[in-house]
């Protein structure tokens, strides 16, 4: 049977059709070119680099004939089998090295294992990605220039014009990552920081914060943003802004708390904590609850603030919310409650909440080991505080059987040890026979 020969100066369209030369195929947009082949690009820019840049920006637009059927990635070195199917060279060589003697796409037996370089397709791939690469590069340069113009205008304009300039800059930052570097290198961070103060309107402040949370700020910039007047404005917007503004404010404060020299008194604000709890319990906005829980967890890692968190009623609000949370926010909420259980006020608040024990028992051995660990730690704190009252309630809620499951599970040894200690504490109020019946796992106990 004759060997397949790939034409060297023409391209046949899929499913039949006329044969076109390379220039015509790209120029007429047959493969999405939309213009001639850029002169000199082939020599200046590596194809692999162009593919990486374009793939990230417009992966869904890449013509399917450029994709290797094996890896489903654009081809750098296309070669054609005797069956007429084209593959990326390393991929088909790997297929053949595994002992296969068939074409991966058609499953036809190969009568010749020669690999013919598909130079025409390689040129088409290079031309298409060259054009897209230059287009993306040009667009990036355009948006960077526009970002620089907007920063200059912010120094001059005021009122609604300033708000509009900030809105446009924020849209550029979200849509084009290259503008972030432009803002930082053009002195945009100090400029945006200067817009935050006691006389700043919420319209200006919310847009400035929306930009800042999308930038990688250095320590000096973060220290400057920790000024009391700026934090006070952010707290006000957290309480009164739109849901988008509230989420950005929580992200902003959490970003500042990453600094080693962050002082806990910055977040020791009743207004901030009240706003956070209100955001977390607002069932209309799951994204707000998630952002609020993330910040509150970070705040509670500072021991000196935990008493304030308890004082704003966070404990009963979080306990009531537990059954409605998805896994990640649930782990955060339990971690917060576990941290609050480390202080006497937190333990008392947990004990007084009627849903603490049943909710914690229900979460044992469910969702994740982290949830089990936090729930068990909270139950231990509450039952240790009032063994006669709380331990009995926990056993009636099914705690004993759940603890046995923890002990027999593949959880870490420390968790099993704590489960055994809590099981022993719970058994003190019962006779052996009665406690065994409460466990509902008689054979395991015996």
For each residue, the residues with C-beta under 8 A, 3 or more apart:
1: 111
2:
3: 82 112 114
4: 80 81 82 83 84 116
5: 116
6: 80 116 117 118 119 120
7: 10 11 12 19 120
8: 119 120
9: 21 22 120
10: 7 19 20 21 120
11: 7 19 20 21 22 25 120 121 124
12: 7 16 17 19
13: 16 17 18 20 30
14: 17 65
15:
16: 12 13
17: 12 13 14
18: 13
19: 7 10 11 12
20: 10 11 13 24 25 28 30
21: 9 10 11 24 25
22: 9 11 25 26 37 120 123 124 127
23: 26 27 36 37
24: 20 21 27 28 30
25: 11 20 21 22 28 30 31 33 124
26: 22 23 29 30 31 33 35 36 37 124 127 128 131
27: 23 24 33 35 36
28: 20 24 25 33
29: 26 32 33 34
30: 13 20 24 25 26 33
31: 25 26 63 65 66 124 128
32: 29 61 63 128
33: 25 26 27 28 29 30 36 37 127 128 131
34: 29 131
35: 26 27 131
36: 23 26 27 33
37: 22 23 26 33 41 42 127 130 131
38: 41 127 130 131 134
39:
40: 43 44
41: 37 38 44 45 130 133 134
42: 37 45 126 130
43: 40
44: 40 41
45: 41 42 49 50 130 133
46: 49 50
47: 50 51 76 125 126 129
48: 51 52 76
49: 45 46 52 53
50: 45 46 47 53 54 126 129 130 132 133
51: 47 48 54 55 74 76 129
52: 48 49 55 56
53: 49 50 56 57 133 136
54: 50 51 57 58 62 129 132 133 136
55: 51 52 58 59 62 74
56: 52 53 59
57: 53 54 132 136
58: 54 55 61 62 132 136
59: 55 56 62
60:
61: 32 58 132
62: 54 55 58 59 66 67 74
63: 31 32 66 67 128
64: 67
65: 14 31 121 124
66: 31 62 63 74 75 121 124 125 128
67: 62 63 64 72 73 74 75
68: 71 72 73 74 75 78 87 88 91
69: 72 85 87 104 105
70: 87 88 91 92 95 104
71: 68 88 91
72: 67 68 69
73: 67 68 88
74: 51 55 62 66 67 68 125 129
75: 66 67 68 78 86 87 88 121 122 125
76: 47 48 51 88 125
77: 88 89 90 117 122
78: 68 75 86 87 88 89 117 118 121 122 125
79: 86 87 88 89 92 115 116 117 118
80: 4 6 84 85 86 87 115 116 117 118
81: 4 84 85 86 87 92 103 110 115 116
82: 3 4 110 111 112 113 114
83: 4 103 105 106 108 110
84: 4 80 81
85: 69 80 81 103 104 105 106
86: 75 78 79 80 81 118 121
87: 68 69 70 75 78 79 80 81 91 92 95 104
88: 68 70 71 73 75 76 77 78 79 91 92
89: 77 78 79 92 93 115
90: 77 93 94
91: 68 70 71 87 88 94 95
92: 70 79 81 87 88 89 95 96 104 115
93: 89 90 96 97 115
94: 90 91 97 98
95: 70 87 91 92 98 100 104
96: 92 93 100 101 113
97: 93 94
98: 94 95
99:
100: 95 96 104
101: 96 109 110 113
102: 107 108 109 110
103: 81 83 85 106 107 108 110
104: 69 70 85 87 92 95 100 107
105: 69 83 85
106: 83 85 103
107: 102 103 104
108: 83 102 103
109: 101 102
110: 81 82 83 101 102 103 113
111: 1 82
112: 3 82
113: 82 96 101 110
114: 3 82
115: 79 80 81 89 92 93
116: 4 5 6 79 80 81
117: 6 77 78 79 80 122
118: 6 78 79 80 86 121 122
119: 6 8 122 123
120: 6 7 8 9 10 11 22 123 124
121: 11 65 66 75 78 86 118 124 125
122: 75 77 78 117 118 119 125 126
123: 22 119 120 126 127
124: 11 22 25 26 31 65 66 120 121 127 128
125: 47 66 74 75 76 78 121 122 128 129
126: 42 47 50 122 123 129 130
127: 22 26 33 37 38 123 124 130 131
128: 26 31 32 33 63 66 124 125 131 132
129: 47 50 51 54 74 125 126 132 133
130: 37 38 41 42 45 50 126 127 133 134
131: 26 33 34 35 37 38 127 128 134 135
132: 50 54 57 58 61 128 129 135 136
133: 41 45 50 53 54 129 130 136 137
134: 38 41 130 131 137 138
135: 131 132 138 139
136: 53 54 57 58 132 133 139 140
137: 133 134 140 141
138: 134 135 141 142
139: 135 136 142 143 176
140: 136 137 143 144 176 178
141: 137 138 144 145
142: 138 139 145 146
143: 139 140 146 147 172 175 176 178 179
144: 140 141 147 148 176 178 179 181 182
145: 141 142 148 149
146: 142 143 149 150 168 172
147: 143 144 150 151 169 172 173 179 182 183 186 188
148: 144 145 151 152 182 186
149: 145 146 152 153
150: 146 147 153 154 165 168 169 172
151: 147 148 154 155 169 183 186 187 188 191
152: 148 149 155 156
153: 149 150 156 157 161 165
154: 150 151 157 162 165 166 169 191 195
155: 151 152 191
156: 152 153
157: 153 154 161 162 165
158: 161 162
159: 162 163
160: 163 164
161: 153 157 158 164 165
162: 154 157 158 159 165 166 195 204
163: 159 160 166 167 203 204 207
164: 160 161 167 168
165: 150 153 154 157 161 162 168 169
166: 154 162 163 169 170 204 207 208 211
167: 163 164 170 171 207
168: 146 150 164 165 171 172
169: 147 150 151 154 165 166 172 173 179 183 207 211
170: 166 167 173 174 207 210 211 214
171: 167 168 174 175
172: 143 146 147 150 168 169 175 176 179
173: 147 169 170 176 179 180 183 211 214 215
174: 170 171 214
175: 143 171 172
176: 139 140 143 144 172 173 179
177: 180
178: 140 143 144 181 182
179: 143 144 147 169 172 173 176 182 183
180: 173 177 183 184 214 215 216
181: 144 178 184 185
182: 144 147 148 178 179 185 186 188
183: 147 151 169 173 179 180 186 188 189 192 211 215
184: 180 181 188 189 215 216
185: 181 182
186: 147 148 151 182 183
187: 151 190 191
188: 147 151 182 183 184 191 192 211
189: 183 184 192 193 212 215 217 221
190: 187 193 194 221 224
191: 151 154 155 187 188 194 195
192: 183 188 189 195 196 208 211 212
193: 189 190 196 212 221 224 225 230
194: 190 191 197
195: 154 162 191 192 200 204 205 208
196: 192 193 200 205 208 209 225 229 230 233 234
197: 194 200 229 230 233
198: 229 232 233
199:
200: 195 196 197 204 205 208 233
201: 204 205
202: 205 206 236 237 240 241 245
203: 163 206 207
204: 162 163 166 195 200 201 207 208
205: 195 196 200 201 202 208 209 233 234 237
206: 202 203 209 210 237 241 242 244 245 248
207: 163 166 167 169 170 203 204 210 211
208: 166 192 195 196 200 204 205 211 212
209: 196 205 206 212 213 234 237 245 248 249 252
210: 170 206 207 213 214 244 245 248
211: 166 169 170 173 183 188 192 207 208 214 215
212: 189 192 193 208 209 215 217 225 252
213: 209 210 248 251 252 255
214: 170 173 174 180 210 211
215: 173 180 183 184 189 211 212
216: 180 184
217: 189 212 221 222 225 255
218: 221 222
219: 222 223 259 261
220: 223 224
221: 189 190 193 217 218 224 225
222: 217 218 219 225 226 255 256 258 259
223: 219 220 226 259 261
224: 190 193 220 221 227
225: 193 196 212 217 221 222 230 252 256
226: 222 223 230 231 256 259 262 263 266
227: 224 230 231
228: 231 232 266
229: 196 197 198 232 233
230: 193 196 197 225 226 227 233 234
231: 226 227 228 234 235 253 266 269
232: 198 228 229 235 236
233: 196 197 198 200 205 229 230 236 237
234: 196 205 209 230 231 237 238 249 252 253
235: 231 232 238 239 249 269 271 272 275
236: 202 232 233 239 240 271
237: 202 205 206 209 233 234 240 241 245 246 249
238: 234 235 241 245 246 249 250 253 272 275 276 279
239: 235 236 271 274 275 278
240: 202 236 237
241: 202 206 237 238 244 245 246 249
242: 206 245 246
243: 246 247 285 287 288
244: 206 210 241 247 248
245: 202 206 209 210 237 238 241 242 248 249
246: 237 238 241 242 243 249 250 275 279 288 291 292
247: 243 244 250 251 287 288 291
248: 206 209 210 213 244 245 251 252
249: 209 234 235 237 238 241 245 246 252 253
250: 238 246 247 253 254 276 279 291 292 294 295
251: 213 247 248 254 255 291 295
252: 209 212 213 225 234 248 249 255 256
253: 231 234 238 249 250 256 257 267 272 295
254: 250 251 257 258 294 295 298
255: 213 217 222 251 252 258
256: 222 225 226 252 253 259 262 266
257: 253 254 262 267 295 298 299
258: 222 254 255 262
259: 219 222 223 226 256 262
260:
261: 219 223
262: 226 256 257 258 259 266
263: 226 266
264: 267 268 302 304 305
265: 268
266: 226 228 231 256 262 263
267: 253 257 264 272 273 299 302 305
268: 264 265 304 305 308
269: 231 235 272 273
270: 273 274 308 311 312
271: 235 236 239 274 275
272: 235 238 253 267 269 275 276
273: 267 269 270 276 277 296 299 308 309 312 314
274: 239 270 271 277 278 312
275: 235 238 239 246 271 272 278 279
276: 238 250 272 273 279 280 292 295 296 299
277: 273 274 280 281 292 296 312 313 314 317
278: 239 274 275 281 282
279: 238 246 250 275 276 282 285 288 289 291 292
280: 276 277 288 289 292 293 296 317 318 321
281: 277 278 289 317 320 321
282: 278 279 285 288 289
283: 286 289 324
284:
285: 243 279 282 288 289
286: 283 289 290 326 329
287: 243 247 290 291
288: 243 246 247 279 280 282 285 291 292
289: 279 280 281 282 283 285 286 292 293 321 325 329
290: 286 287 293 294 328 329 332
291: 246 247 250 251 279 287 288 294 295
292: 246 250 276 277 279 280 288 289 295 296
293: 280 289 290 296 297 329 332 333 336
294: 250 254 290 291 297 298 332
295: 250 251 253 254 257 276 291 292 298 299
296: 273 276 277 280 292 293 299 300 309 314 332 336
297: 293 294 300 301 332 335 336 339
298: 254 257 294 295 301
299: 257 267 273 276 295 296 302 305 309
300: 296 297 305 306 309 335 336 339 340
301: 297 298 339
302: 264 267 299 305 306
303: 306 342 343
304: 264 268 307
305: 264 267 268 299 300 302 308 309
306: 300 302 303 309 310 339 340 342 343 345 346
307: 304 310 311 343 345
308: 268 270 273 305 311 312
309: 273 296 299 300 305 306 312 314 336 340
310: 306 307 314 315 340 343 345 346 349
311: 270 307 308 345
312: 270 273 274 277 308 309
313: 277 316 317
314: 273 277 296 309 310 317 318 336 340
315: 310 318 319 337 340 346 349 350 353
316: 313 319 320 349 352 353
317: 277 280 281 313 314 320 321
318: 280 314 315 321 322 333 336 337
319: 315 316 322 337 350 353 355 356 359
320: 281 316 317 353 355
321: 280 281 289 317 318 324 325 333
322: 318 319 325 330 333 334 355 359 363
323: 359 362
324: 283 321
325: 289 321 322 329 330 333
326: 286 329 330
327: 330 331 367 368 371
328: 290 331 332
329: 286 289 290 293 325 326 332 333
330: 322 325 326 327 333 334 363 367 371
331: 327 328 334 335 367 368 370 371 374
332: 290 293 294 296 297 328 329 335 336
333: 293 318 321 322 325 329 330 336 337
334: 322 330 331 337 338 363 370 371 374 375 378
335: 297 300 331 332 338 339 370 374
336: 293 296 297 300 309 314 318 332 333 339 340
337: 315 318 319 333 334 340 341 346 350 374 378
338: 334 335 341 342 374 377 378
339: 297 300 301 306 335 336 342 346
340: 300 306 309 310 314 315 336 337 343 345 346 349 350
341: 337 338 346 347 350 377 378 381 382
342: 303 306 338 339 346 381
343: 303 306 307 310 340 346 347
344: 347 348
345: 306 307 310 311 340 348 349
346: 306 310 315 337 339 340 341 342 343 349 350
347: 341 343 344 350 351 381 382 385
348: 344 345 351 352 385
349: 310 315 316 340 345 346 352 353
350: 315 319 337 340 341 346 347 353 356 378 381 382
351: 347 348 356 382 385 386 390
352: 316 348 349
353: 315 316 319 320 349 350 356
354:
355: 319 320 322 358 359
356: 319 350 351 353 359 360 378 382
357: 360 361 379 382 390 393 394 397 399
358: 355 361 362 397
359: 319 322 323 355 356 362 363
360: 356 357 363 364 375 376 378 379 382
361: 357 358 364 375 379 394 397 398 399 402
362: 323 358 359 366 397
363: 322 330 334 359 360 366 367 371 372 375
364: 360 361 372 375 376 399 402 403 405 406
365: 372 402 405 406 409
366: 362 363 371 372
367: 327 330 331 363 371 372
368: 327 331 371 372
369: 372 373 411 412 415
370: 331 334 335 373 374
371: 327 330 331 334 363 366 367 368 374 375
372: 363 364 365 366 367 368 369 375 376 406 411 415
373: 369 370 376 377 411 415
374: 331 334 335 337 338 370 371 377 378
375: 334 360 361 363 364 371 372 378 379
376: 360 364 372 373 379 380 406 415 418 419 422
377: 338 341 373 374 380 381 418
378: 334 337 338 341 350 356 360 374 375 381 382
379: 357 360 361 375 376 382 383 394 399 422
380: 376 377 383 384 418 421 422
381: 341 342 347 350 377 378 384 385
382: 341 347 350 351 356 357 360 378 379 385 386 390 394
383: 379 380 386 387 390 391 394 422 425 426
384: 380 381 387 425
385: 347 348 351 381 382 390
386: 351 382 383 389 390 391
387: 383 384 390 391 425 428 429
388: 391 392 429
389: 386 392 393
390: 351 357 382 383 385 386 387 393 394
391: 383 386 387 388 394 395 425 426 428 429
392: 388 389 395 396 429
393: 357 389 390 396 397
394: 357 361 379 382 383 390 391 397 399 426
395: 391 392 398 399 400 426 429 430 435 438
396: 392 393 438
397: 357 358 361 362 393 394
398: 361 395 401 402 440
399: 357 361 364 379 394 395 402 403 422 426
400: 395 403 404 423 426 427 435 438 439 440
401: 398 404 405 438 439 440 441
402: 361 364 365 398 399 405 406
403: 364 399 400 406 407 419 420 422 423 426
404: 400 401 407 408 423 439 441 444 445
405: 364 365 401 402 408 409
406: 364 365 372 376 402 403 409 411 415 416 419
407: 403 404 416 419 420 423
408: 404 405 444
409: 365 405 406 416
410:
411: 369 372 373 406 415 416
412: 369 415 416
413: 416 417
414: 417 418
415: 369 372 373 376 406 411 412 418 419
416: 406 407 409 411 412 413 419 420
417: 413 414 420 421
418: 376 377 380 414 415 421 422
419: 376 403 406 407 415 416 422 423
420: 403 407 416 417 423 424
421: 380 417 418 424 425
422: 376 379 380 383 399 403 418 419 425 426
423: 400 403 404 407 419 420 426 427
424: 420 421 427 428
425: 383 384 387 391 421 422 428
426: 383 391 394 395 399 400 403 422 423 429 430 435
427: 400 423 424 430 432 435
428: 387 391 424 425
429: 387 388 391 392 395 426
430: 395 426 427 434 435 438
431: 434 435
432: 427 435 436
433: 436 437
434: 430 431 437 438
435: 395 400 426 427 430 431 432 438 439
436: 432 433 439 442 445 446
437: 433 434 440 442
438: 395 396 400 401 430 434 435
439: 400 401 404 435 436 442 444 445
440: 398 400 401 437
441: 401 404 444 445
442: 436 437 439 445 446
443: 446
444: 404 408 439 441
445: 404 436 439 441 442
446: 436 442 443
